[in-house]
Amino acid sequence: MKFKIISQCFQKMDPGSDSGDVDFYLEEDKWDDYHFHTLYHIHAGSKRTKGVPEYLGPVNIMRKGQKEDDYYLVRKTLGVGFSELSDEFCSMSMSVELYRGLDRLLKRAKSRRRFVDALKMIFSTDEERYLEFKDEECFQTSLLRNATMGAYGLIFGKEIMLDEASSYDLAKIPLTYTLPDDNGEVDFDFGTVNQDIDDSIDIPSRLLVCIGNNGAGKSTILYRLARILYATPSARSAYSEDVGMIYPSDAGFRRLFLISYSAFDNFILPGLDSADYKQILDGLKTRHGRLVCCGIRDVESEYENKIKDETERDRKKESEDKDAPLVMDKDHESFHRLKSVDNLSREFSDALHSIARDDRKFELWNELMDECESANTSLEDMKLTSFTRYFEEEMVSADDFKLLSTGIKYLLHSLSSIVDRIETNSIIIFDEPENHIQPPLLCKFLYCLRLISQRYKSLVLVATHSPVIVQETLAKNVIIVNRTEDKWSFRHPSIETYGENIGNITDEVFNLNTSVTNYQKTAARLYDLYHDKIRHTSDPIRFLKSISEETGIEFGNEIKAYLISRYIENNN
């Protein structure tokens, strides 16, 4: 396996510099990691990609005894070309994106092992190389920056590169999000009650709900989390001032889903710079990346614009022109674009065809459709049983999708997008899943999301206004979000929400009771207006009936109770 050192190019390797006989290029980086210089960037050469060079991700390489301000030690020790690092070196990477790329390009286990041996990579504490380097200051300061040897990136890397199975489960890892400027913190607990309970009972788990008033910041927090989670542990500190931090700082995942079907969603997307944007965009287009965006937002166009703006900003800096703002504030993009119905229809059709080629996902899809059909007769009325379940025999066209109702389009598009791309240890962030569908189908939709997360050991994080979703969730998995100006507060419900009355949940979350409803004010006016007119009766029931006759309205129980209580109070 042939490696070659190249000078810093900010992860934008010139295809013309690729000689065609190099497997991987190591781009030097001048990043100062507390005075240590260990960062390199791995590019796959055309020999491996069968096309143009491809940026895969970062790796840190150190030499035994490396001191502060030592730099470019690989070049100085081995020259620009080598087949493997000498034993005085070791390397480590927390980049899930890097390992995903290597898994795709190095098909054989033997090739992946050769790569590990060539770069002297470390993944766990039981390796001889770890024991040899663990006490080095450079190792602790730079290679383990903001991470531990239990980091998900290392666990995933070992699983991919050394074919060693992992028992990693995100649901068992307590996650804490700390807001910037000491504005509070929130713990995310995706667990359930006694883990020994039979799975067939279907106690809800792996889904956490954030609920609160409009403007409370539910969606803001979820998108901030997405940005932090997507970054490598060493890069997450860049978000500490404006976005916040997560603990443990080295928690990770295989794939991140961002799902929103709101036309008003313009939250800032993951990525720190143009190199990140390009890698994310390439991953979206090839379907190989960690980030999956489902919904009506045209994320690919937005990333293309972000790359263009970054390039333009760099040009303006060089010419000392004034910069154009890339974002409106620390949470919202200035550029926003939506997909067409044609685009969404093609995505749905493509997802179904992809699911049909995977037996495990095909079986899961049929199971989800059974659940949805049991809550919505229109699925059968519109012959969607055959449309969704037996598409392997009669392939679905994009035009078929356009004939469906808005709610059914939303349901099928979102579920097919998730099932098509789901992987073990994924995180699904879903903004307002209650949109477009009625409560019975929403309950089934929640069940489907939980079923997917259980089958693939994944997590679902939801922002919502729906008490129906809360009713389907344990109180320990519900977070009520409040915000006054820039100060956030978080709490769990004071009642058990799972299976609770909708009215009690609404009162608990939104303080919606008769004292703040418009109908009570109307009832008070009705009483004041008709009390003097209908004084001839001493029977509160007849009084109520007389008001109904006068107005032509049969009132609901709450108004009836109010009118009767007022009548009795004023006539005793």
Secondary structure, DSSP 8 states (H G I E B T S, - for coil): --EEEE---TT---GGG--SS-SEEEEE----BTTB--EEEEEE-HHHHSSS-EEEEEEEEEETT--TT---HHHHHH-SEESS--TTEEEE---HHHHHHHHHH--SHHHHHHHHHHTTB---TTSHHHHHHTT-HHIIIIITTT--TT-HHHHHHHHHHS-------GGGS-EEEE-GGG--EEEE----S-TTS-GGG----SEEEEE-STTSSHHHHHHHHHHHHHS-TTTGGGGTTTT-EEESTT---SEEEEEE--TT--B--S-SSHHHHHHHHHHHHHT-SSEEEEESB-HHHHHHHHHHHHHHHHHHHHHT-----SBSSSSBBS---B--HHHHHHHHHHHHHHHHT-HHHHHHHHHHHHHHHTT-THHHHTTHHHHHHSTTTS---HHHHHTS-HHHHHHHHHHHHHHHH--TTEEEEEE-TTTTS-HHHHHHHHHHHHHHHHHTT-EEEEEE--HHHHHTS-GGGEEEEEEETTEEEEE--SS--TT--HHHHHHHHH--SGGG-HHHHHHHHHHHHHHTTTTT---HHHHHHHHHHHHT----HHHHHHHHHHHHHHT-
